[in-house]
């Protein structure tokens, strides 16, 4: 009887460990998606800044020609 109880405890520990690994992977994937979204937003802001900078540069160049 003691052997069966020990096997059940070991099996429960193994299943618990596997569940923890699966949960950690789930959290890791969600965090990766958030980081990817943040990187996309940063790229959009950078493109916008480059466009604004080009407009300002053209405006300054036009002023200096006068």
C-alpha positions as CSV (number, residue, x, y, z in Angstrom):
1,X,0.0,0.0,0.0
2,X,2.8,2.5,0.8
3,X,4.3,1.9,-2.6
4,X,1.1,2.9,-4.3
5,X,0.7,6.1,-2.2
6,X,4.3,7.1,-3.0
7,X,3.7,6.5,-6.7
8,X,0.6,8.7,-6.5
9,X,2.6,11.5,-4.8
10,X,5.4,11.3,-7.4
11,X,2.8,11.3,-10.2
12,X,1.1,14.4,-8.7
13,X,4.5,16.2,-8.4
14,X,5.3,15.4,-12.1
15,X,1.8,16.5,-13.3
16,X,2.2,19.7,-11.2
17,X,5.6,20.4,-12.6
18,X,4.3,19.9,-16.2
19,X,1.3,22.2,-15.5
20,X,3.7,24.9,-14.2
21,X,5.9,24.6,-17.3
22,X,2.8,24.9,-19.6
23,X,1.6,28.0,-17.7
24,X,5.1,29.6,-17.8
25,X,5.2,29.0,-21.6
26,X,1.7,30.6,-21.9
27,X,2.9,33.7,-19.9
28,X,6.1,33.9,-22.0
29,X,4.1,33.8,-25.3
30,X,1.7,36.6,-24.0
31,X,4.7,38.7,-23.0
32,X,6.4,38.2,-26.4
33,X,3.2,39.3,-28.1
34,X,3.1,42.5,-25.9
35,X,6.8,43.2,-26.7
36,X,6.2,42.7,-30.4
37,X,3.3,45.2,-30.2
38,X,5.4,47.7,-28.4
39,X,8.2,47.3,-31.0
40,X,5.6,47.9,-33.8
41,X,4.4,51.1,-32.1
42,X,7.9,52.3,-31.7
43,X,8.6,51.7,-35.3
44,X,5.4,53.7,-36.3
45,X,6.4,56.6,-34.0
46,X,9.9,56.5,-35.5
47,X,8.6,56.6,-39.1
48,X,6.4,59.5,-38.1
49,X,9.3,61.4,-36.6
50,X,11.4,60.9,-39.7
51,X,8.6,62.3,-41.8
52,X,8.2,65.3,-39.5
53,X,12.0,65.8,-39.6
54,X,12.0,65.8,-43.4
55,X,9.2,68.4,-43.5
56,X,11.1,70.6,-41.0
57,X,14.3,70.2,-43.0
58,X,12.5,71.2,-46.2
59,X,11.0,74.2,-44.5
60,X,14.4,75.3,-43.1
61,X,16.1,74.8,-46.5
62,X,13.4,76.9,-48.2
63,X,13.9,79.7,-45.6
64,X,17.6,79.7,-46.1
65,X,17.3,80.1,-49.9
66,X,15.4,83.3,-49.6
